[in-house]
Amino acid sequence: MMTLEIARDVLGWCAVINAGLLLWWFLFFTLGHNWVYRLHGKWFNLSREKFDAIHYAGMGFFKMCIFVFNIVPYLALRIVM
């Protein structure tokens, strides 16, 4: 049976793991930008500006999802417990 403490811990670890994935995405994109662009250029016909905008929007969306679905519920459980 899942208690509130377990749910809180799960949300905390989910936030840590998702933040790590976001950091990995950011580092991979910034340090290997040309390689990633060339790799995706084989499959999709995107300008460099559009490619950057898509990744920027994706990282922003992922960050917002981490806050909404992991960090805010985690903090709410910390407040009530």
C-alpha positions in Angstrom: 0.0 0.0 0.0 1.3 3.4 -0.9 1.5 5.9 1.9 1.8 9.6 1.6 5.4 9.4 2.7 6.2 6.9 -0.1 4.3 9.1 -2.7 6.3 12.1 -1.5 9.6 10.2 -1.8 8.6 9.0 -5.3 7.8 12.5 -6.4 11.1 13.8 -5.0 13.1 11.1 -6.9 11.1 11.6 -10.0 12.0 15.3 -9.9 15.7 14.5 -9.4 15.7 12.0 -12.3 13.8 14.3 -14.6 16.1 17.3 -13.7 19.0 15.0 -14.6 17.5 14.2 -17.9 16.9 17.8 -18.6 20.5 18.6 -17.8 21.7 15.8 -20.0 19.5 17.1 -22.8 20.9 20.6 -22.4 24.5 19.5 -22.2 24.1 17.1 -25.2 22.4 19.8 -27.2 25.0 22.6 -26.4 28.2 20.5 -26.5 27.2 18.4 -29.5 25.0 20.8 -31.3 26.5 20.4 -34.7 26.5 16.6 -34.5 22.9 16.4 -33.3 21.8 18.9 -36.0 23.6 16.8 -38.7 22.0 13.6 -37.4 18.5 15.0 -37.3 19.1 16.7 -40.7 19.3 13.2 -42.3 15.6 12.6 -41.2 14.1 16.1 -41.2 14.5 19.1 -43.4 14.9 21.8 -40.7 16.8 25.1 -40.7 19.2 25.5 -37.9 17.0 28.3 -36.4 13.9 26.0 -36.5 15.9 23.1 -35.0 17.2 25.3 -32.2 13.6 26.7 -31.5 12.2 23.2 -31.4 14.7 22.1 -28.8 14.4 25.3 -26.8 10.6 24.9 -26.7 10.9 21.2 -25.9 13.3 21.9 -23.0 11.0 24.6 -21.7 7.9 22.3 -21.9 9.8 19.5 -20.1 10.9 21.9 -17.4 7.4 23.1 -16.8 6.2 19.5 -16.7 8.8 18.7 -14.0 7.5 21.7 -11.9 3.8 20.9 -12.4 3.9 17.1 -12.1 6.8 16.5 -9.7 8.0 19.5 -7.7 4.7 21.2 -6.9 3.0 18.0 -5.7 6.2 17.1 -3.7 6.2 20.5 -2.0 2.5 20.3 -1.3 3.0 16.9 0.4 6.0 18.4 2.4 3.8 21.2 3.6 0.9 19.0 4.8 3.1 16.3 6.4 
